[in-house]
């Protein structure tokens, strides 16, 4: 079994903010696969699916960002999911809006959600997809908790779609294949219409 985790904060106040782009990827995949409303367990909302030809859990931790590792650890332990089958998707202020970077190991880079996951799983060898949200032009905390500027919506919608494809590649072919296929790929937004919103 694989575990695909999108990071964010629960609640209407945080919906569609920059910090919740991981949630948006999970919601997009779940909607694409018609998975319904999901199941709440271990302080997380999960969807069970056949994804990339493998049995996969899609997960949105509901513990708030700084405690994401508690939820991820609970799911990994309960379903006996090895760490090499776990993929974390989250926002990154180090990259331009809409860009994607996939890594199979490394530090949290200042991201509190990823930092907590590394702490609870006891390793930095965790595959992750980082989605660029642009550098803060003011206080970082307020920036990541704000909504996207109008000009950022189209590239972020495209980034969500590409992250979903990269996650599927991770499940079906492994992290190296996903890195090779998506790290150097630059996608331009197709059009302003979409089947999801930011």
C-alpha positions in Angstrom: 0.0 0.0 0.0 1.1 3.6 -0.7 0.2 6.7 1.3 -0.1 10.1 -0.4 -0.3 13.0 2.0 -1.3 16.5 1.2 -0.5 19.1 3.9 -2.7 21.9 5.0 -4.8 23.3 7.9 -8.4 22.2 8.5 -11.2 24.7 8.6 -12.9 27.2 6.4 -10.6 30.0 7.4 -7.6 28.2 5.8 -9.3 26.9 2.7 -7.7 27.8 -0.6 -4.7 29.5 1.1 -1.2 29.1 -0.1 -0.3 26.9 2.8 -3.1 24.5 1.9 -2.0 23.6 -1.6 -1.3 20.0 -0.5 -4.9 19.7 0.5 -5.9 20.9 -3.0 -3.9 18.1 -4.7 -5.6 15.4 -2.5 -9.0 16.9 -3.2 -8.3 17.1 -7.0 -7.2 13.4 -7.1 -10.2 12.3 -5.0 -12.6 14.3 -7.2 -10.9 12.9 -10.4 -11.4 9.3 -9.1 -15.0 10.0 -7.7 -14.0 8.9 -4.2 -16.7 10.7 -2.3 -16.3 12.5 1.0 -13.7 10.2 2.5 -13.4 8.7 6.0 -12.2 10.4 9.2 -9.8 8.4 11.3 -6.7 9.1 13.4 -7.2 12.9 13.1 -7.1 12.7 9.3 -9.4 12.5 6.3 -8.5 9.7 4.0 -9.7 8.2 0.7 -9.0 4.7 -0.4 -8.3 4.2 -4.1 -6.6 2.2 -6.8 -4.1 4.8 -7.9 -1.2 4.2 -10.3 -2.2 0.6 -10.4 -1.6 0.2 -6.6 -3.8 0.2 -3.5 -3.3 3.8 -2.2 -4.5 5.9 0.7 -4.9 9.7 0.1 -4.6 11.6 3.3 -5.3 15.1 4.6 -4.1 15.4 8.2 -6.6 17.4 10.3 -4.2 18.0 13.2 -3.2 21.5 11.9 0.1 21.8 10.0 2.5 21.8 12.9 1.3 18.3 14.1 0.9 16.6 10.7 3.4 13.9 11.7 1.1 12.6 14.4 -1.5 11.7 11.9 0.9 10.4 9.2 2.6 8.2 11.8 -0.7 6.8 12.9 -1.7 5.8 9.4 1.7 4.4 8.5 1.7 2.2 11.6 -2.0 1.1 11.4 -1.8 0.1 7.7 1.9 -1.1 7.9 3.0 1.3 5.2 6.8 1.4 4.8 8.3 4.9 4.6 9.5 4.3 1.1 5.8 4.1 0.0 5.0 7.5 1.6 4.8 10.7 -0.4 4.2 14.2 1.1 2.9 17.1 -0.9 3.2 20.7 0.4 3.9 24.3 -0.4 7.4 25.9 -0.7 8.3 29.5 -0.6 11.7 28.8 -2.2 10.3 28.3 -5.7 8.4 30.4 -8.2 4.6 30.2 -8.2 3.5 26.9 -9.9 6.8 25.2 -10.1 7.3 21.6 -8.9 10.2 19.9 -7.2 10.4 16.3 -6.2 12.9 14.9 -3.8 13.4 11.5 -2.1 15.2 12.8 1.0 16.3 16.0 2.8 15.5 18.3 5.6 12.2 20.1 6.0 13.6 23.4 4.7 11.8 25.4 7.3 8.4 23.8 6.6 6.8 23.0 10.0 4.5 20.3 8.7 7.3 18.4 7.0 9.5 18.9 10.0 6.9 17.3 12.3 6.6 14.3 9.9 10.3 13.8 9.8 10.3 13.9 13.6 7.6 11.3 14.0 8.7 8.9 11.2 12.3 9.2 12.5 13.9 9.8 9.1 14.6 12.4 6.4 14.3 9.7 3.7 10.7 10.6 2.8 9.7 11.4 -0.7 8.1 14.8 -1.2 6.6 17.0 -3.9 7.1 20.7 -3.1 4.9 23.1 -5.0 6.2 26.7 -5.4 4.0 29.4 -4.0 6.5 32.3 -4.5 8.6 34.2 -2.0 6.9 36.2 0.7 6.8 39.9 0.0 6.0 40.5 3.7 5.7 38.5 6.9 6.1 34.8 5.9 3.4 33.6 8.3 0.8 36.0 6.9 1.9 35.3 3.4 1.4 31.5 3.5 -1.9 31.9 5.2 -3.2 34.3 2.5 -5.0 33.5 -0.7 -3.4 33.5 -4.1 -3.2 36.7 -6.2 -5.4 36.5 -9.3 -2.4 36.2 -11.6 -1.2 33.2 -9.6 -4.4 31.1 -9.9 -3.9 29.7 -13.4 -0.3 28.5 -12.8 -1.3 27.0 -9.4 -4.2 25.1 -11.0 -1.8 23.7 -13.5 0.7 22.8 -10.6 -2.1 20.9 -8.8 -2.7 18.8 -11.9 1.0 18.2 -12.5 1.4 17.2 -8.8 -1.4 14.7 -9.1 0.3 13.2 -12.2 3.6 13.1 -10.4 2.0 11.4 -7.4 0.6 8.7 -9.7 4.0 8.3 -11.3 5.5 7.9 -7.8 3.0 5.1 -7.0 3.3 3.3 -10.3 7.0 3.7 -11.1 8.8 5.0 -8.0 10.3 8.3 -6.9 13.3 8.3 -9.3 10.9 8.0 -12.3 8.8 10.8 -10.9 11.8 13.0 -10.4 13.1 12.3 -13.9 9.7 13.0 -15.5 8.6 16.1 -13.5 11.5 18.0 -12.0 12.7 19.4 -15.3 9.2 19.8 -16.9 7.7 23.3 -17.1 4.1 23.4 -17.9 2.2 26.5 -19.1 -1.4 27.0 -18.0 -3.8 25.6 -20.6 -6.7 27.9 -20.0 -8.5 29.7 -17.2 -11.3 27.2 -17.0 -10.9 24.3 -14.6 -12.8 21.6 -12.7 -11.6 22.9 -9.4 -11.0 26.3 -7.8 -8.3 28.1 -5.9 
